[in-house]
Amino acid sequence: MTAGSPALVEATCKPWLCQGDIFESVLLVRAGVTQGMAAQAMARGPALLISHGCAIDKKSGSGLSKLEYLSFLPIQDVKKLDPGRAGNLRASAGEMRPYEALYLGDIPKVGEGYAMLTQPYTLPATLLRTELMTFSAEQTGDVEDRRIVAGIGDTRVAHLSEAMIELFWHKWAVQWTRNDFILEDEDASEN
C-alpha cells in the first residue's frame, strides 16, 4: 500500500457481498477461557468479511449458489488499546508487520478500528438470507452476472480499497503459513 492511498472506500459502490466489506453490526462469536473455564459468547458488533470472492460467488452447474458459510474478523476499537500499542499499530498502517494485525483506520459509524487475523470465525450464510441477484454488465463492470446479496442484516458501511485487500492477502498468507516468501519477493523487486 502506498503512502496516502485510502484505506477504505464506500461500500455502496457494490450492492453484492465482497471480500473486504465492513459491517457495522453482525453476529460475533467469541470463545476463550475465563478463570480457567471455557467460555463462549455471542454479541453483535463490527466485522470484516474475509471470505474470498470465488467462495462467495461459487455456483452449481444449474446456476444455484453454493454459498454455505461466510468468514469474518471482528473489528476492535484502537482506543481500547494502551497508548503505546495503539501508536505502534497506527505507525504500521499499510505495512506487513505486525502480520497478525490489520489497521483499518477510521471507519464510518464504527470509529478507528483494527482486526486481528488470528480471530477468524464463520457464520451460516442463511443468517443474512443470502440470495443470488442478477446484475447487468454495466453494474458489474464485466459481464451480466448473478451475484450474492444479503436479504437481511446488510449493515455494510465501508469496503477495503484494492491496496488494503492486497495487503490483507499478504498478511494472511504470512500469518498462517509463517512463510515470508512474500516479503523476500517484495524485497527483491525493490532492489
N, C-alpha and C positions, 0 to 999 in steps of 0.2 A: 504494500500500500504506500503510495507516495504522500509526502507531506502536503497537507491542505486538501486531500481528497475527502469527500464527505463519507462519514461512517454509515449514515442512514439515508434512505430516500422514503418518500411517502408510500405506504402500502396500497393506496388506492390506484396505483398505476397498473396493477394486475388484479383482476377480480378472482382469479383462481388461486389455489394454495400453492406456495412455492417455498423451497428451502430458503431460509433466511427471513421468513415472515416473523414479525414480533407481535405477539398477542398481549394485550393489556391484562387480560384475565382469562385463564384457562385452569383446568384442574391440575393441581400439583400433587404428586405422590412422593412422599418422603419416608425414608426408613433410616434407622440408626440405633444407637444404644444410649439409653438414659439410665444412669445409676446402675450400670451393669446388666440392665434388662433390655431386651429387644423392644423397640418402639417403632410405631409407624403412625403416619398422619396424612390426612388429605385436607387440602385447603385450595383456595383459588388465588392466583397471582400471575405476574407477568412471566412469559416464557418465549423462548426462541425455537421455532420449528426447524429441526435439523434433518428430517427425512430427505433423502436425495430425490431430485426431480423425477428420475425414472421409477423410483419406488412409489411415488405419489401418483404418477400418470399411467402406470402399467395396466394394460387391458388384456382381457381374454381374447381368443380368436373371434368370438362373436361381438367384441367391442364393449363388453361389460367391464367395469372397474374391478381390479384385483386387490385394491387397497383394503387392508385389514387393520393396520396399526399406523400411528403417527408417532414419531420420536421428537422429544423436546429436551431443552436445557432450561432449568429455572433461571430467571434473571434476578440477580441480587442487587441490593442497594449499596453503592460505593460508599455512601455517607455512614454506613454502619460499620465500616472497617476502621481500624485505628489509623490516625492521620499518616503515619509513616507508610503503612501498607497501601493506603489509598493513593498517596503520592507516587509510590513506585508503580502502581497499576496504571495511573494516568500517564506517567512518563513512558510506559511501554506501549502506549496506544499505537497500533499499526505494526508492531514488531512481533517476531516469532516468540521471543521469550517474555514472560513465562509461558511455556507450552500449554499448561493446563487452564489458563485464564484468557478470556477474550473480553477486552474492554470495549464497551459499546457506546460510551459517551452519553449525552443527554437524549433521552427517548421521549417523544411526545406522550403525555398522560401517564408516564411511568417515572421519569426522573433519570438521574445518572445511574447507569447500570453496567453490570458485567455478568458473564456466565462462566461457570467452572465446567470445563469439558469432562471432568471426572464424575458428573452428576446426571447423565442422561437417563431418561425414563420414557416409556411408551404408554400410549393410550389407545383404546379401540377407536378406530375412525368413526364408528357409529355414534360416539358421543357428540360429534359435530354434525351428525346426519349428512355425511359427505355424499355428494351425487355428481354425476357427470353432466356438464352443460356444454352445448356447442358454441364455439366462438369462431367468428369469421377470420379469414386470413388477415384482414386489416387489423383486427383486435389482437391477434397473436403475433403479428409481425412476420409470419412464416406462411403456414397453410391453415385452411379451416381445420379445426380440431376440437375434439371433446376433451374438456379438462375438468379436474375435480374442484368443486366449490363446497364451502361449508353451508349447510342448510340452516344451522343454528349455531350460536356461540361464536360468531365471527367477530372477534374483538381486536382484529389486527389494527395496529396504529402506525407501524413502520415496517420497512424492509431493508435488509442489509444491502449496501452497494455491491457491485460486482467485485470490487477490490477487497471488500470485507469478506465476501463469500470465499474468495480465493485464499485469503489469509486463514479463514476458518478451516478450509480443506487441508492446508499445510499443517496447521497446528494439530488438527485431529489426527492426521497420519503420524506425526511425530509423537504425540501424546500416547497413542495406543500401540504403536509399534516400537517406540524408543529407538527408531532408526532415523538418524538425522541426515540421511542421504539427500533430503530436500535442501538442507542447509548447505551441504557440500556442493550441490548443483548450482545454488544461487551464488555462493562464494566464487565458484569457477567462472560464472558468467560475468561477474563484476570485474574480474582481473583481466 
